[in-house]
Amino acid sequence: MYRKLGKRAGRRGTFLLIIGVGKTCWGISFLVNPPSEQGLQLLTHWCSLRHWSLLWITVGLITAGSAFLRVGRDWAGYAAALVPPTVWAVAYLAAAVSGEYSRGAFVALWYLTSHVGVIMWAATVPEYSVPPVPRRPGKGAAA
């Protein structure tokens, strides 16, 4: 069963499934035990972190669901996966600029590189990449 699912998902789908489940779990953690709001005042000005958890959960489910779509149709999963870490990066950057959270710039860069950057890179990876067949020296060459 796992082999069939893995074959159906492929490399790109497996990536989407992993980060989709991760984002969903991250969102659920905000419901179960919300973390400190330090650095996230831009977000909590609008609503509580429990409400923001729905963003992570919804995006996680969209991302995981996109894992089983054909290459080219999986773009929604990659696009959705970019939203929460980008929103969090903007919030932390705003907190750093305003002086509310001195670590904010570093946390924002962490979200932008290890989340947004990795997702953007993975979106460009082809499903199958076959290296060229190596040729033996002298074989097939005109003498």
C-alpha positions in Angstrom: 0.0 0.0 0.0 2.8 2.5 0.9 4.7 1.6 -2.2 1.6 2.3 -4.3 1.0 5.7 -2.6 4.7 6.6 -3.0 4.6 5.7 -6.6 1.4 7.7 -7.1 2.8 10.7 -5.3 6.3 10.7 -6.8 9.1 12.8 -5.6 7.3 16.1 -5.8 4.2 14.7 -4.2 6.2 13.1 -1.3 7.6 16.5 -0.5 4.2 18.1 -0.6 2.8 15.3 1.7 5.6 15.7 4.2 5.3 19.5 4.5 1.5 19.4 4.3 1.4 17.0 7.3 4.0 19.2 9.1 2.0 22.4 8.5 -1.2 20.7 9.7 0.5 19.5 12.9 2.0 22.9 13.5 -1.4 24.5 13.2 -2.9 22.0 15.6 -0.2 22.8 18.1 -1.5 26.4 18.1 -4.9 25.1 19.0 -3.8 22.7 21.7 -1.2 24.9 23.4 -0.6 28.4 21.8 3.0 29.6 22.1 4.2 33.0 23.2 2.9 35.8 21.1 6.3 37.6 21.3 7.2 38.9 17.8 3.8 38.1 16.4 2.0 41.3 17.5 1.2 42.2 13.8 -0.8 39.0 13.6 -2.3 39.0 17.1 -3.5 42.6 16.5 -6.1 41.0 14.1 -6.9 37.8 15.9 -5.5 35.3 18.4 -3.0 32.6 17.5 -5.7 30.0 17.9 -7.4 31.6 14.9 -4.2 31.9 13.0 -3.8 28.1 13.5 -6.6 27.7 11.0 -4.3 29.2 8.3 -1.6 26.6 9.0 -4.2 23.7 9.2 -6.0 24.7 6.0 -2.8 25.2 4.0 -1.4 22.0 5.4 -4.5 20.1 4.2 -4.3 21.7 0.7 -0.6 21.0 0.4 -1.0 17.4 1.5 -4.0 16.9 -0.8 -2.0 18.3 -3.7 0.6 15.5 -3.3 -1.5 13.2 -5.4 -2.1 15.5 -8.3 -0.2 15.2 -11.5 2.9 17.3 -12.0 1.8 20.7 -13.3 -1.4 20.5 -11.4 0.4 20.3 -8.0 1.2 24.1 -8.2 -1.6 24.9 -5.8 0.1 22.8 -3.1 3.4 24.7 -3.6 1.7 28.1 -3.7 -0.4 27.3 -0.6 2.7 26.1 1.3 4.4 29.5 0.8 1.6 31.4 2.6 2.0 30.7 6.3 5.8 31.0 6.5 5.7 34.2 4.5 3.1 35.7 6.8 5.1 34.7 9.8 8.3 36.1 8.3 6.6 39.4 7.6 5.3 39.5 11.2 8.7 38.8 12.7 10.4 41.3 10.4 7.8 44.0 11.4 8.5 43.2 15.1 12.2 43.6 14.5 11.9 46.9 12.6 9.5 48.3 15.2 11.8 47.2 18.1 9.2 45.0 19.7 11.3 41.8 19.2 15.0 42.0 18.7 15.3 38.4 17.4 12.6 39.1 14.8 14.9 39.6 11.9 16.7 36.3 12.5 13.5 34.4 12.9 12.2 36.0 9.7 15.3 35.0 7.8 14.9 31.5 9.2 11.3 31.3 7.8 12.4 32.8 4.5 15.3 30.4 4.0 14.4 27.1 5.6 10.7 27.3 4.6 10.0 29.7 1.8 13.3 29.0 0.0 13.1 25.3 0.3 9.5 25.2 -1.0 10.4 27.5 -3.9 13.4 25.2 -4.8 11.3 22.0 -4.5 8.7 23.5 -6.8 11.3 23.7 -9.6 12.5 20.1 -9.2 11.3 17.9 -12.0 9.5 14.7 -11.2 12.1 12.5 -13.0 15.5 13.6 -13.8 17.5 11.1 -15.7 21.3 11.8 -16.1 22.7 11.4 -19.6 24.1 8.0 -20.5 27.8 7.9 -20.1 29.7 7.1 -23.3 32.8 5.0 -23.3 35.9 6.7 -24.8 36.5 5.4 -28.3 33.2 3.6 -28.7 31.0 4.9 -31.5 33.6 7.5 -32.5 34.9 7.6 -36.0 38.4 6.2 -36.3 
